Amino acid sequence: MAVPARKTSKSKKRKRRTHKGISAPAVSFDHALGEYRMSHHVSLKGYYKDKKVIDN
């Protein structure tokens, strides 16, 4: 089993992990329906780009 020769410093470890952050989902307000929805997703009422795509 490989063992590191030296301890990894805090700064080196944190630089390596910088890309692992969590980002907030892209949520926008849909003025046609008057509710919030995720971008590029169908709304809960079945609309996408102001057109009915899913019948409930």
Backbone torsions as a table, in degrees:
resi	resn	phi	psi	omega
1	MET	NA	133.9	-179.1
2	ALA	-77.0	136.1	179.8
3	VAL	-122.6	131.6	179.2
4	PRO	-65.6	143.8	-178.5
5	ALA	-73.4	-31.8	-179.0
6	ARG	-133.6	158.3	177.4
7	LYS	-69.7	137.8	176.5
8	THR	-77.4	126.1	-177.8
9	SER	-70.3	162.7	179.5
10	LYS	-61.9	-42.2	-177.4
11	SER	-67.8	-39.4	178.8
12	LYS	-64.9	-42.1	179.5
13	LYS	-65.5	-42.2	-178.7
14	ARG	-70.8	-34.3	175.9
15	LYS	-64.6	-36.0	179.6
16	ARG	-68.9	-31.3	-175.6
17	ARG	-95.8	9.7	-175.2
18	THR	-64.3	-29.9	-177.0
19	HIS	-81.8	-1.8	-176.0
20	LYS	-91.9	11.1	-177.3
21	GLY	-69.2	157.2	179.0
22	ILE	-98.2	133.1	177.9
23	SER	-109.1	153.3	-179.8
24	ALA	-74.6	146.3	178.2
25	PRO	-67.6	150.8	-178.9
26	ALA	-79.1	99.0	-179.2
27	VAL	-112.2	131.7	179.5
28	SER	-130.7	159.9	179.5
29	PHE	-89.6	124.2	178.5
30	ASP	-92.5	110.0	-175.8
31	HIS	-70.7	-28.3	-179.2
32	ALA	-66.9	-37.9	-178.5
33	LEU	-100.2	-18.2	-179.6
34	GLY	74.4	32.4	179.6
35	GLU	-145.8	165.8	178.0
36	TYR	-87.4	147.3	176.2
37	ARG	-152.3	159.8	178.2
38	MET	-75.7	141.4	179.7
39	SER	-63.4	143.0	179.4
40	HIS	62.5	26.6	177.1
41	HIS	-129.6	153.6	175.7
42	VAL	-72.9	139.2	179.6
43	SER	-72.5	169.8	-179.5
44	LEU	-65.5	-25.1	178.7
45	LYS	-87.2	-0.6	175.9
46	GLY	92.9	17.9	-179.7
47	TYR	-102.5	144.1	172.8
48	TYR	-142.2	123.5	-176.4
49	LYS	53.4	47.4	177.1
50	ASP	62.2	20.9	176.0
51	LYS	-125.2	143.8	178.7
52	LYS	-77.0	117.1	-178.6
53	VAL	-113.5	-19.5	-179.8
54	ILE	-129.9	128.9	175.8
55	ASP	-89.2	129.7	179.5
56	ASN	-88.7	NA	NA
